[in-house]
Amino acid sequence: MTGQAFFVLTALADGPRHGYGIVGEVAELSQGRFQLKIGGLYGVLDRLAAEGLIEPDREEAHDGRLRRYYRLTRDGRRALAAEAELRAATARVVRVRLGLVGGEAAG
Amino acid sequence: MSGDLDLEQRYRRVLRLLPGYYRDKWEQDMVAAFLDSWMTGDPDEDSVTMEYDRPTRQEIASVIALAARLYLGGSATPRRYFAWGQAVRLAVLAVVLVHATQGLSLLTLLAWRRHLAGWFPALPASLAGPVPGGAWPTVMNVVDCVWIMIFVALVLGYYRMARVVAALAIAADLVFLPQAQFAGMLAAGLMLTVAGCGHLTPLGPDAAATAPPPSHLRSPLVLQAMRVQPPAPAGGCPARFTMISVPGNPASAPVRSVPG
């Protein structure tokens, strides 16, 4: 799973969001390190929708325009949980190898 | 005239770069997201923004990158675009193969000269000249051999590594060899395009999502391509290269010439 996809799925983990809401949430989640462009975002959304990981939730009118909200599917939630677990395990190994924390894996 | 357009229409005009099927599906949504990124909630300020502001270069670049990926048939694209993307991928692969073959020929010649393969017949007198020294020939020989690595990386699916190494090899070619052969320049154009599209390229993980590399790289076309020898450049060989006949291999392969 790419970094972009991981952040987009994470942005939808606690509830549906519209396109620009996802951009803002990703910037906040990554502490400003990840600035999604709209073109990039819709490339990711298109792929995630095709893979069945997200789906449209609802549409809301805002300033005369329709905002479409997206939510995680059950498969999306499962994929995100698996990716988070993988990344956390990797981070633990990295910390041990760098000597930042003690652990059985240090040997 | 663009002066008559408001910001929404300007965005819609940029989005015309995208394939029609994609616009039908996402255009409304994308325009709303683009405009959301500008709107402040202050009617006066928003009115001025709508009238005078324009899509930023970064936004246009992101749409161009998305269009390139869609037209070159990444994942979730219709069959027509996917087929076009496959054709481009095979073309890139063929160009890389030409370079890799060249590098292999060079390695073979070097091994032959240095008697590293004892079972090889004696080196023909025409090839027995001195090996060129110095930084320039060494760098260019290394660049030639690096294409072997790039080809293997592409075949095995290590796209990112292939892109990075190819970009370095092309840069070296462009810096050191302005008179590069046509195939080299073609490769440069293609690979720089590929590199410029980042991870959303037809030779990236995105393409792999729909077409795992081993299957499409094992297609009969590629296997056939792997058997052909690189063609001689039109108008004869460049000064850097000479055609030699390798015993046991009736086809000729270009190797770097050895200045007297």
Interface residues (C-beta under 8 A of the other chain):
Chain A: T2 H18 G19 Y20 V23 K37 I38 G39 G40 L41 Y42 G43 L45 D46 R47 A49 A50 E51 H62 D63 R65 L66 R67 R68
Chain B: Y22 K25 W26 Q28 D29 M30 V31 A32 A33 F34 L35 D36 S37 M39 Q58 E59 A61 S62 V63 I64 A65 L66 R69 G74 S75 A76 H199 L200 P205 D206 A209
